[in-house]
Amino acid sequence: MSSHVSFEADEHTLLEDLAFQPHKADPAALQETYFVFPIRFLMNGVNLFTTKDGSTLQLPLIGFSSALRRGVQQLANSDTCSVYLAGGGQFLLSRRGDDAIAGFCSISGVRSSDAYDQVAAASRQFSEDVSMFLQQECPELARIEAWPFWFSEI
């Protein structure tokens, strides 16, 4: 079993976002409306974020990565968690026994499962990848007050 979360940066969108000086934006807007890219969430080889028309969900990197990391951490002490997806959906995660997690994306209708440690590792790696990418593209972002909340374990 294996899980992996990744994004594909769109150069045009990135340049537009950078032109608006995101480090000066309101943190709530930055979290939900900047750096919106296609995100793939593979859980046991199944892309949970492939829509019915075959496209990949586009989600805000900061908002999704931080919510996913917190949601997976929550599963250490809870049976379920729900991660809000920009666009009106939810990504539901639930424990299956001691070491498995089931995932379901309400937008795509796709579900799969994998070992908890695989999903936890994938969410941590994704958060790290997002943090590194954003710091490379706009180093000033790491100095805003909300940064530790979004990327506190990196």
N, C-alpha and C positions, 0 to 999 in steps of 0.2 A: 504494500500500500504506500501511496505517496501523495502528498499535497503540495501545491505550489501556487503562489499568488504573484501576478506580475502586471505591469502596465506597459502601454506603448505610447510614448510621448509623441504628440502631434506637433511638428515644428511650427506650423501656422498658429495654432492655439497657444503654444508656449510663448511665441513672440508677442502675440496680442496681450496675454496676461502680464508679461514682463513690462510692456509699454505703460501699463497702468500702475507701475511701482507697487507691487503687491505688499512689500514690507511696510507701506504706509496705509494699507487698507484696514478696515475694521476686522478684527480676528474672526468674527462670525461670518462675515462675507468671504473672507479668505478661506475659511474651512469649508464652505458650502458652494462657492461659485467660481473659484480659481482652480487652475490646473485640472480641468475635467478631461480625462483621457479614458480610452478603452481599458478595462481591467478584466483579466482572466483569473478565475479562481478554479484551479483544478483540484478536485478532491477524488483521490483514487482514480485518476485519469479522466474524470468527467468534468467538463467545463460547466460549472453551475451558472455562469453569467452569459451563456449563449442564448439569445432570444429566439422566439419562434421563427423569425424571418432570417435567422442565421447570423445576425450581427452580434457584436459583443457590447455589453453594457458599458456606458460611459459614466464614470463617477468621479467626484472630486477627490483627488488623492489624499489631501490632508484629512478631510472629514471621514472618509471611508477607512483609511489606514488606522487612525486613532480609535475609531469606534470598533473596528474589528479586533484590535489588540485588547482593548478593555473588555469586549464581549468574551473573547477566548479566555482571558484571565478570570472572568466571572464564573466560567464553567468549572473552575477548580473547586468552587463551593456551591454550585447550583446545578440544577438539571437542564435548564434552558436559558437561552438569551436571544434577544432580537436586536439586529443591527439595522437601523433605518437606512434605506437606500434612496439617494436623491432621485427624484422622479416618481416617488410615491410607493415604493415597494419596501419589502422587508427581507432580510437574510436571516433565517432562523437556524440556530444551532442548538442541538440537544444531545445530552449524554446518552449513550447506549452502553450500559454496563460500566465497568470501572475504567476501561481504556479506549472506548470508541466514541466518536462524535458523528451525528448525522447532520447534514446541511441541506437546506431547502431555500431556493430563491423564489419569492412570490412573483417576480416579474417574468422570469423565464419558465417557471413551473418545473425546473430541473432539480433533482435531489441526488445525493450520493452520501457516502460515509467513509470514514478513515479513522485511524488511530489518533487519540487525543494528542499524543506527543508530536505526531506529524503535522497536524493542523496548527498546534501551538508554535512549532518551529517555523512553519510557513508564514504565519501572521507576524512573528517577530522579524523574520527576514524581509518581508514586504515593508514593514514599518521602517526598517533600516535602509532599504533601497530607496524608499520615498524620501527619507530624511537626507540621504547622501545626494540624491538627484536635485532636490530643492536647494540644498546648500551650495551645490556646484553652480546651479543656474542663477541663484539670487542669494548670495551669502548673508545679506542683511536680514533675511527671514529668521535665521537662528538667533537673532538678538531681540526679537519681539517677545513680549511678556507671555504670550500663549504657547510659545514653542515647547517649553518643558512639559506642559500638559499634553500636547500632542505626541511628543517623542521622549517621554520621561525615562524610559528604560534603555535608551540608546547611548 
